[in-house]
Amino acid sequence: MIQNTLKLYQAPLQGFTDFTFRNTFFAVFGGVDKYFIPYLSYGKGREIKKSSVREVFPESNTALPVVPQVLFSDEQELFDLVSILVEYGYEEINLNLGCPYPMATNKGRGAAWLQKPEELNRTLTQLYKQGYSANFSVKMRAGLTNDQDFRETLRVLNQFPLTEIIFHPRTASQMYTGKANPQLFADALSLAKHPLVYNGDLFSESDFQELKTILPEQNAFMIGRGLLMDPSLPLRLKGETWQAKELRKKMKEFHDQLLEANSVRLQGNGHILMKMNQFWTYFSESFENPHKAMKLVKKSSNLLKYNAAVVEIFRDL
């Protein structure tokens, strides 16, 4: 029986969870309550990449519950990006205070905001004064380099009517190394006035059970790399079960639909192969021998060889 009280979100991973992936996942597996779109942000010359804008087009996200995200360095960037999303009709917009990559933090974006609570307070005050029709949520880390930065950040966030806060208990400087620290999340629970969503290192049912022993009342989780490694994970966490043969069929269906969608969207076999290679960097972890699966995919110099490799990989599943 599906556990209806459990809320599961798909994390926004740049380059991986694009609208083709989201729509295919929703159609084949599902089990996710919200799909977060990788951040919209300015590039050089205050221009937004066409590919990023395409991600938030309403027609790219017609069937599934999606939340767009913005990455910003100042008030004006924030207002510009939010205005675009409000015009597209989005009812919730996620503010990225957690991106750990230096290319973002060095420009004052993402997790850099965790070191400037006063500026964050002024910026959010002005944001809410604009009277936008959308609600706002936040995705954040524990800190930039100090895992206690979140305490002051939460004091600021507590002043505003956010819908929820997605909290990843790692510092930005850790990137994805080491382990997320559930105790930091427990500390955040005691400080936050908003609902908190746990994000970080949820790769399996055993990871989930371990988290539930530490955070027994927690019922909202975001899954990132774990969902890419095992697309069946959200439904299994909600109580779904499959026989091995059924699961293999489901995984093959997911792969085939994704390949077809990418073949329609992308130009040229090289582009398609590059995209599917990227997909397999995580998807290969679903198989008993990930290294062998990845090696077969990488050796495929054209789509004919790629399809033959896929048949062989699934035969071994």
PABA-964745 format. One record per residue (C-alpha): residue number from 1; x, y, z. Coordinates in Angstrom, 2 decimals, m for minus. Example, Ala and Ser with C-alpha at 12.3 -4.5 7.8 and 13.67 -1.06 7.14 Angstrom:
// PABA-964745
k	x	y	z
1	12.30	m4.50	7.80 $
2	13.67	m1.06	7.14 $
//
This chain:
// PABA-964745
k	x	y	z
1	0.00	0.00	0.00 $
2	1.32	3.47	m0.95 $
3	2.22	5.66	2.03 $
4	0.28	8.80	1.13 $
5	1.77	10.85	3.96 $
6	5.29	10.60	2.51 $
7	6.22	13.53	0.26 $
8	9.09	13.01	m2.18 $
9	10.64	15.68	m4.38 $
10	12.99	15.36	m7.33 $
11	16.07	17.55	m6.92 $
12	17.10	19.91	m9.72 $
13	20.38	18.65	m11.20 $
14	21.78	20.80	m13.99 $
15	22.29	18.80	m17.18 $
16	20.45	15.74	m15.90 $
17	16.87	16.49	m14.83 $
18	15.84	18.48	m17.91 $
19	12.25	18.56	m19.12 $
20	12.76	15.46	m21.28 $
21	13.92	13.50	m18.24 $
22	11.19	14.90	m15.98 $
23	8.36	14.13	m18.36 $
24	9.64	10.64	m19.13 $
25	10.16	9.84	m15.46 $
26	6.67	11.09	m14.63 $
27	5.12	8.99	m17.40 $
28	6.95	5.74	m16.62 $
29	7.69	5.71	m12.89 $
30	6.21	8.63	m10.97 $
31	6.01	8.55	m7.18 $
32	7.36	12.11	m7.00 $
33	5.18	14.87	m5.58 $
34	7.15	17.84	m6.95 $
35	9.71	18.11	m9.73 $
36	12.13	20.99	m9.31 $
37	13.43	22.61	m12.50 $
38	17.19	23.34	m12.58 $
39	17.85	26.97	m11.79 $
40	17.19	29.90	m14.08 $
41	20.03	32.43	m13.92 $
42	21.91	35.09	m15.83 $
43	25.00	34.29	m17.83 $
44	27.49	36.68	m19.40 $
45	26.07	40.03	m20.40 $
46	23.01	39.45	m18.24 $
47	21.64	37.01	m20.77 $
48	19.74	33.82	m20.01 $
49	20.61	30.69	m21.98 $
50	17.89	29.68	m24.41 $
51	18.11	26.12	m23.07 $
52	17.36	27.40	m19.55 $
53	14.35	29.39	m20.72 $
54	13.09	26.33	m22.63 $
55	13.16	24.42	m19.33 $
56	10.58	26.76	m17.80 $
57	8.29	27.09	m20.81 $
58	4.82	26.03	m19.62 $
59	4.52	23.72	m22.64 $
60	7.63	21.86	m21.46 $
61	5.93	20.99	m18.17 $
62	2.26	20.48	m18.89 $
63	1.57	17.14	m17.22 $
64	3.57	17.19	m14.01 $
65	3.77	19.25	m10.79 $
66	6.86	21.43	m11.27 $
67	8.59	24.19	m9.30 $
68	11.11	26.44	m11.08 $
69	14.20	27.66	m9.25 $
70	16.16	30.92	m9.52 $
71	19.86	31.55	m8.85 $
72	20.65	35.22	m8.22 $
73	23.37	37.51	m6.91 $
74	21.36	40.61	m6.11 $
75	17.93	42.11	m5.81 $
76	17.60	43.13	m9.45 $
77	18.57	39.70	m10.76 $
78	16.04	38.13	m8.43 $
79	13.21	40.42	m9.50 $
80	13.97	39.95	m13.21 $
81	13.99	36.16	m12.97 $
82	10.92	35.98	m10.75 $
83	9.03	38.28	m13.15 $
84	9.71	35.88	m16.04 $
85	8.39	32.92	m14.06 $
86	5.34	34.77	m12.77 $
87	4.53	35.76	m16.36 $
88	4.67	32.06	m17.28 $
89	2.07	31.39	m14.60 $
90	4.12	29.59	m11.93 $
91	2.50	29.58	m8.50 $
92	5.64	28.60	m6.54 $
93	9.24	29.68	m7.14 $
94	12.22	28.21	m5.32 $
95	15.09	30.47	m4.25 $
96	18.48	28.76	m4.57 $
97	20.61	29.48	m1.47 $
98	22.50	26.23	m1.76 $
99	24.38	25.90	m5.07 $
100	27.89	24.86	m3.96 $
101	29.84	25.42	m7.17 $
102	32.50	28.17	m7.08 $
103	31.32	29.50	m10.45 $
104	28.11	30.48	m8.60 $
105	29.35	31.31	m5.09 $
106	32.22	33.48	m6.37 $
107	29.58	35.70	m7.96 $
108	27.58	35.94	m4.72 $
109	25.01	33.38	m5.78 $
110	23.75	30.15	m4.26 $
111	25.36	29.21	m0.95 $
112	27.20	32.57	m0.85 $
113	23.96	34.01	0.54 $
114	24.49	31.99	3.71 $
115	27.34	34.35	4.62 $
116	25.34	37.54	4.18 $
117	22.17	37.27	6.28 $
118	21.63	41.03	6.52 $
119	21.67	41.41	2.75 $
120	19.39	38.40	2.44 $
121	16.97	40.03	4.86 $
122	16.89	43.27	2.82 $
123	16.50	41.38	m0.46 $
124	13.61	39.22	0.75 $
125	11.91	42.24	2.31 $
126	11.96	43.96	m1.07 $
127	10.87	40.77	m2.84 $
128	7.72	40.50	m0.76 $
129	7.01	44.21	m1.19 $
130	6.67	43.63	m4.95 $
131	3.42	41.74	m4.38 $
132	4.16	38.90	m6.79 $
133	1.33	36.41	m7.25 $
134	3.67	33.44	m6.65 $
135	4.63	31.80	m3.37 $
136	8.30	31.28	m2.53 $
137	10.29	28.41	m1.06 $
138	14.02	28.08	m0.36 $
139	16.63	25.42	m1.02 $
140	19.74	25.83	1.15 $
141	22.83	24.16	2.57 $
142	24.12	24.28	6.13 $
143	26.66	26.92	5.18 $
144	29.30	28.00	2.71 $
145	32.33	26.80	4.70 $
146	30.90	26.84	8.23 $
147	28.16	24.29	8.93 $
148	26.60	26.61	11.51 $
149	25.77	29.41	9.04 $
150	22.24	28.04	8.68 $
151	21.30	29.23	12.18 $
152	21.47	32.92	11.31 $
153	19.99	32.26	7.86 $
154	16.96	30.55	9.40 $
155	16.43	33.49	11.75 $
156	16.13	35.65	8.66 $
157	13.91	33.22	6.76 $
158	11.60	32.83	9.75 $
159	10.42	36.41	9.17 $
160	8.94	35.64	5.76 $
161	5.90	33.56	4.64 $
162	7.82	30.89	2.74 $
163	5.97	27.71	1.83 $
164	8.87	25.45	2.89 $
165	12.64	25.14	3.18 $
166	14.61	22.32	1.57 $
167	17.68	21.78	3.74 $
168	20.82	19.92	2.66 $
169	22.94	19.37	5.81 $
170	26.35	19.82	4.16 $
171	28.47	22.90	3.54 $
172	29.02	24.15	0.01 $
173	32.76	23.59	0.42 $
174	32.05	19.88	0.96 $
175	30.29	19.73	m2.43 $
176	29.11	16.08	m2.38 $
177	32.00	14.58	m0.43 $
178	31.76	13.06	3.03 $
179	28.24	12.49	4.35 $
180	25.28	14.74	4.89 $
181	24.78	15.31	8.63 $
182	21.22	14.53	9.79 $
183	21.97	16.08	13.19 $
184	22.32	19.47	11.53 $
185	18.87	18.92	10.04 $
186	17.51	18.05	13.49 $
187	19.02	21.30	14.80 $
188	17.40	23.19	11.93 $
189	14.02	21.64	12.78 $
190	14.23	23.18	16.24 $
191	14.92	26.64	14.78 $
192	12.76	26.85	11.66 $
193	9.21	28.14	11.64 $
194	8.57	26.64	8.20 $
195	8.14	23.03	7.09 $
196	11.54	21.49	6.31 $
197	12.35	19.01	3.55 $
198	15.38	16.73	4.03 $
199	17.85	16.63	1.13 $
200	21.10	14.67	0.89 $
201	22.46	11.13	0.47 $
202	19.18	9.30	0.00 $
203	20.19	6.46	m2.31 $
204	18.31	3.41	m1.04 $
205	15.57	2.08	1.20 $
206	18.18	1.37	3.88 $
207	19.32	5.02	3.74 $
208	15.71	6.03	4.20 $
209	15.21	3.75	7.19 $
210	18.41	5.03	8.78 $
211	17.20	8.62	8.37 $
212	13.84	7.73	9.88 $
213	15.52	6.38	13.02 $
214	17.21	9.77	13.47 $
215	14.28	11.88	12.23 $
216	11.19	9.76	12.99 $
217	8.67	12.56	12.39 $
218	10.16	13.69	9.08 $
219	7.88	12.95	6.12 $
220	9.23	15.17	3.32 $
221	12.42	14.31	1.42 $
222	14.16	15.44	m1.74 $
223	16.04	12.86	m3.83 $
224	18.77	13.87	m6.26 $
225	21.47	11.46	m7.39 $
226	19.62	8.53	m5.78 $
227	16.69	8.99	m8.16 $
228	19.02	9.06	m11.17 $
229	20.77	5.90	m9.95 $
230	17.53	4.07	m9.21 $
231	14.38	5.50	m10.84 $
232	12.23	3.00	m8.94 $
233	13.34	4.39	m5.56 $
234	10.53	6.94	m4.99 $
235	7.79	4.39	m5.56 $
236	9.56	1.74	m3.48 $
237	9.86	4.22	m0.61 $
238	6.11	4.67	m0.91 $
239	5.50	0.94	m0.66 $
240	5.49	m0.24	m4.29 $
241	7.10	m3.60	m5.02 $
242	8.08	m5.35	m8.26 $
243	9.26	m8.76	m9.24 $
244	12.71	m8.69	m10.88 $
245	11.27	m9.29	m14.35 $
246	8.69	m6.53	m13.93 $
247	11.31	m4.07	m12.75 $
248	13.61	m4.91	m15.67 $
249	10.74	m4.25	m18.07 $
250	9.99	m0.93	m16.36 $
251	13.63	0.17	m16.46 $
252	13.87	m0.73	m20.16 $
253	10.67	1.16	m20.88 $
254	12.07	4.21	m19.09 $
255	15.33	4.05	m21.04 $
256	13.62	3.52	m24.38 $
257	11.17	6.39	m23.92 $
258	13.97	8.70	m22.82 $
259	16.07	7.73	m25.84 $
260	13.11	8.32	m28.16 $
261	12.36	11.72	m26.59 $
262	16.00	12.79	m26.85 $
263	16.14	11.57	m30.46 $
264	13.20	13.81	m31.32 $
265	14.56	16.82	m29.43 $
266	18.28	16.68	m30.25 $
267	20.04	17.16	m33.57 $
268	22.48	14.52	m34.78 $
269	23.50	11.10	m33.51 $
270	26.57	12.50	m31.74 $
271	24.44	14.82	m29.65 $
272	22.02	12.01	m28.80 $
273	24.85	9.65	m27.80 $
274	26.45	12.34	m25.63 $
275	23.16	12.91	m23.80 $
276	22.57	9.19	m23.24 $
277	26.17	8.73	m22.07 $
278	25.53	11.41	m19.48 $
279	22.32	9.65	m18.41 $
280	24.18	6.35	m17.94 $
281	26.76	7.87	m15.56 $
282	24.08	7.49	m12.89 $
283	21.66	4.99	m14.44 $
284	24.43	2.37	m14.68 $
285	24.32	2.15	m10.87 $
286	20.97	0.35	m11.22 $
287	22.82	m2.66	m12.62 $
288	24.80	m5.39	m10.91 $
289	27.99	m4.40	m12.72 $
290	27.87	m0.60	m13.23 $
291	31.43	m0.45	m14.57 $
292	30.65	m3.00	m17.29 $
293	27.43	m1.21	m18.25 $
294	29.17	2.16	m18.49 $
295	32.05	0.68	m20.47 $
296	29.66	m0.81	m23.03 $
297	27.87	2.51	m23.43 $
298	31.09	4.50	m23.80 $
299	32.41	2.11	m26.45 $
300	29.35	2.70	m28.62 $
301	30.48	4.92	m31.49 $
302	27.08	5.11	m33.16 $
303	23.42	4.52	m32.33 $
304	23.38	1.04	m33.85 $
305	26.20	m0.07	m31.54 $
306	24.62	1.80	m28.65 $
307	21.32	m0.05	m29.03 $
308	23.18	m3.37	m29.17 $
309	25.04	m2.44	m25.98 $
310	21.76	m1.60	m24.24 $
311	20.31	m5.00	m25.16 $
312	23.36	m6.69	m23.65 $
313	23.22	m4.58	m20.47 $
314	19.55	m5.35	m19.84 $
315	20.13	m9.04	m20.51 $
316	22.45	m9.02	m17.49 $
317	20.02	m7.15	m15.20 $
//
